C-alpha cells in the first residue's frame, strides 16, 4: 500500500459471514531524516581565510580550483619547515560547537597542482588529546573529496577543538587548494 511522509488515512474493510465492516485508521509515517550539511568554511571571504591559523604555510584566497562558490583556500606548505600545518580551531570561531557527535562525517575538497601530495588530517580534542591517523594522498593535477567518518576518530566527539592539516617536512614548497569544509549529518 503506498504511503507518504506525514499523516495517512488507511481504509480497512473486513468481511465475515456476509457482514462487511469498514473503518478508517490514521497512520503517521516518518521517513528517514534527510541528509544535510553544515558548512564550516568555504573560503569565500577574508574572514573565512582568517579563521585558519598557521605560521608555516602561506594562505591566500584563490579563484582557482573552487568547488563551492567562486574561491578556494590556497595553501603553500613551505619547504624546509618541520610539520607545516594549517588549523581550524575553536567552537564559535572555526566550528559552530565543540560537540560533533551529531554528525556522520567531515568532508572537504582538495586540489593538488604538483607531485603526489600526502598530508594528515589531525583531530584535536579540547583537553589536548589528538588523533592524526588519517593520512590522505592526492595524485598530481587532481581533485579529491576527502571524507572522514567521525565514528573512526578516536576521541570524545562531544569535546572537539578542531582540525589540523599537516605534512612532513618538504624539500620543495607544496601547493594545495582547499574548499567546502563541511559536516555531513547522520542519516
Buried (B, 14 or more C-beta within 10 A) or exposed (E): EEEEEEEBEEEEEEEEEEEEEEEEEEEEEEEEEEEEBBEBBBBBEEEBBEBBBBEBBBBEBBEEBBBBEEBBBBBBBBEEBEEBBBBBBBBEEBBEEBBBEEBBBBBBBBBBBEEEBEBBBBBBBBEEEEBEEBEBEBEEEEBBEBEBEBEEBEBBBEBBBBBBBBBEEBEEBBBBBBBBBBBBBBE
